[in-house]
C-alpha cells in the first residue's frame, strides 16, 4: 500500500493530472486504497475476534455498508475510465468526446462520491 500511495502522490504532483484520464485514474487509485483498507483490515479484525453477524450486528452492518460502497465506487470508476479510453481511442465515438472535456470529469467524480456514500 505504501508504493500505491507514493505513486498517487507522484501522479498528483505531475503535470498530467490536468488530463481527464489521469484525474479518473487518480480517483480510482484513492478508491482502491480505501478498498484495500476496508477489505483487509476490517476482515482481519473480524477474523481475530471470531465475529459473526449475530455477535456484533452493528459493526457487521457498518462494515458491510463500507465494503459495498467501496466496491460499487471502484466498479463504476472502472467503467467510466474504460468509457473515457474508448472515447479517446475510437474514431467512431467522436460525437461524444465532449463528455470528457472541461470540468465534466470532476463532476463525474463528485457524482460518484455522492453515489458511493448514499448506497
Helices and strands as residue ranges (DSSP letters): H 2-13, G 15-18, H 20-36, I 37-42, H 43-49, H 57-89, G 91-100, H 104-118
